[in-house]
Amino acid sequence: MKMPLSQRLKIGKVIVSFVWLFIVASLIEPSQVLFSNVFQWAGIFLVVSHSIEIVVFKKRMREPGDYLLTMLFGSLQLKTIRIES
């Protein structure tokens, strides 16, 4: 049985949230995070790619919260916005 898309998006957002936690931890206390350089580079990549997504999909954004959530979750949030529309 296949999981509904909304449930898969929620699971994806939880995973991305944990990645962001490791990114922030690697910036605050790099000696305490294993592979802190990897997480720092992942953070740079996520900020750049999510910024591009905001510019490209600006018309899909309805409220300020959509910008913030897209910055955090990227395409997962864009899919959520499309589902809610």
Sequence and secondary structure as in RCSB ss.txt:
>XXXX:A:sequence
MKMPLSQRLKIGKVIVSFVWLFIVASLIEPSQVLFSNVFQWAGIFLVVSHSIEIVVFKKRMREPGDYLLTMLFGS
LQLKTIRIES
>XXXX:A:secstr
    HHHHHHHHHHHHHHHHHHHHHHHH GGGSTTHHHHHHHHHHHHHHHHHHHHHTGGG  SHHHHHHHHHHTH
HHHHHHHHH 
